[in-house]
């Protein structure tokens, strides 16, 4: 019975695909009342598939499938909260002895039960999808996430081609990632018009996130009856077995596709795109595989949503930084016009575009793809009429401004940002015609069959239709683009409005600051000169030579220089631990010779300068006469904060020459003993013990700031693995023998990231031996244990051909390796990219060296 007129390209957007009146033949369907007690309708293949005889409609459910199965399905329906989440029952046994997987849901007062022959258990698909999710979870870049996802979904589900298909704001779609069987034409980068996925199909993709066509040539199985007594068809919106539009089946057939599956990518409640899978022969997935695909689709949708949110936050943070920098720098310059022109590249980085131009004070500045200069006056007059003090955008400029048709290939889209209240002061961002950015990835001479609905239902004809619809159009400006444009406008207007008064105020403040800086500089220079004068004029010992005096003076001035450099860099002071390290680092002759321990302490400028001289004297004395003058000597410096907030410092030497009190005090001793009391109001005490000098110093709390983190030594970080030079490996053919497809794909990805393109993969010993009969790889990776056997026979075949290889194993030892192959390198699973690549590169280098030697 026909519900609607025949469907063709003129009415496919109105095709009632949710009520087709039929299902696909790889399962059967029962429609019952809401309590699932009486069968109201059934698919025509029910009797044969379930093994029942006689009338079906009007019978009680247990009469058809048995009491136990009916009880199981009613309990399952009791768990259903929404039709989009059917209850799944696995391995349900019927009186006929057959076993089925059953999906059950209630929609519009009807309980719909879908029966499919029971497939393999659900455990393996779920475990595989967990592995794939774990591999993709840490990827935080879209350019890596999408290709890796296509590759791993193909490994997970076994389709010949897997594509990530993104929908644009205009409804058109693009293949942004693809993984395919070798020999197939690539659709990567291909665009399709919005009409290729009608609106009602998009609505069903939201309702039913996993859609499977097991055989594109299938014969529909009708629902009996098609209409109930009220004339209503059965709504199969949430039914997996729902029949498919003949237009879509013909589209697949024209491409040679035998089966397909799609996983909806739903972001923020809207259809973002699809993971589209094609197989070039009929292919039916088990219910367990569909559940795994649905789980992966939900994870992937959330991951895409998270990445989008992260990118939006990062873009907003960058925009804020750029505009904050603009406002800050605007306060420091008198030439705002030149400042804005200099920031054009920053504005271009905020909003993706192909060209940018600025019209300010009657001067036009442009960069990259922009309209010809002769067209600028007319374009500015047009902008004056449409902008009206706000940002204005179009992705088809020629439609609003016909004169733009002359340069539409270079400029098809424009975002106009007014820069002031003056007409003709504008910042303009341009985008080129979108079809100019395309690369057709496949064979341009490739042809496809055409069906009775016309040539349009092929990829190339769809592409031609899309090109026609986007002629003289650019990529649309997103809501974020417009928001950033408005933020730029607000920042520029603020700069322009307040520039004059800000500059006048800033000049006044600058004069005051300059005067204060000059006075401070004069004061500091005088203090420094006075201090250096004191250092130069201090008395020398009777037997001190000129060279010794110069060396001592030079060391003290360098210590003072260090202190003042840190004061300038540290905004008026510095960390005590940093000062200690700087003074003592030349004397670390052994790892344990010097130990430092204390809280993270900041000294003000005065204390930092004083302590620089004191510590310098202590360190040089220890190196000349004390613990640091011989091997085995030790110095321990510790500091603590007492209850009054002052810092107590202990300098303790040991293991050096025997210490005796000096017969007279030199200038260095005077500095040590009197600087802290005199300059800082603290105290200094020196004890000349026989085993070593002990010094105790107190710095008052007014010169200190204690920071939160402790002054502990920085942890030793293990060096990152050095980059592997894959010069020889890049051009090599690599054989992979691995029985786990997901693991093999992971190894392929490691090689692909290293730019190794020639990779052949086998999953069994027999397949590998067959490949070796027609290929000669340069190097190989062999999984030792292959489930039902080992790779030893392949290893021996490679050895006979003098092809180097390495073994891979997930086991703790190499017990499976015969003695004559014990010399072969072994890498452990999970694979480490550095280990794999470096070993393979080394094997190729050794082979080349051997060949040259022969």
Secondary structure, DSSP 8 states (H G I E B T S, - for coil): --SSS---TTTGGG--GGG-SEE-TTSEEEEE-TTS-BEEEEETTHHHHHT--S--TTSBHHHHH-HHHHHHHHHHHHH--STTS-EEEEEEE-TTS-EEEEEEEEETTEEEEEEEE--S-HHHHHHHHHHHHHHHHT---HHHHHHHHHHHHHHHH--SEEEEEEE-TTS-EEEEEEEE-TTS---TT-EE-GGGS-HHHHHHHHH-SEEEES-TT---EEEESSB-TTS-B---TT-TTB---HHHHHHHHHTT--EEEEEEEEETTEEEEEEEEEESS-----HHHHHHHHHHHHHHHHHHHHHHHHHHHHHHHHHHHHHHHHHHHHTT-S-HHHHHHHTHHHHHHHS--SEEEEEETTEEEEEES---GGGHHHHHHHHHHHHTTS-EEES-HHHH-GGGGGGTTT--EEEEEE-SSSTT-EEEEEE--GGGG----S-TT-----BTTBTTSSHHHHHHHHHHHTTT------HHHHHHHHHHHHHHHHHHHHHHHHHHHHHHHHHHHHHHHHHHHHHHHHHHHHHHHHHHHS---TT--HHHHHHHHHHHHHHHHHHHHHHHHTTSEEEHHHHHHHHHGGG--STTSEEEEE--EEEEHHHHHHHHHHHHHHHHHHHHTSGGGSTT-EEEEEEEE-TTS-EEEEEEEESSS-----SS--HHHHHHHHHIIIIIS-EEEEEEETTEEEEEEEE-GGGEEE-SS-----------------HHHHTSEEEEE-S-HHHHHHHHHHHHHTT--EEEEESSHHHHHHHHHH---SEEEEESB-SSSBSHHHHHHHHHTT-EEEEEESSSS-TTS-GGGTTS-EEESS--HHHHHHHHHHHHHHHHHHHHH-
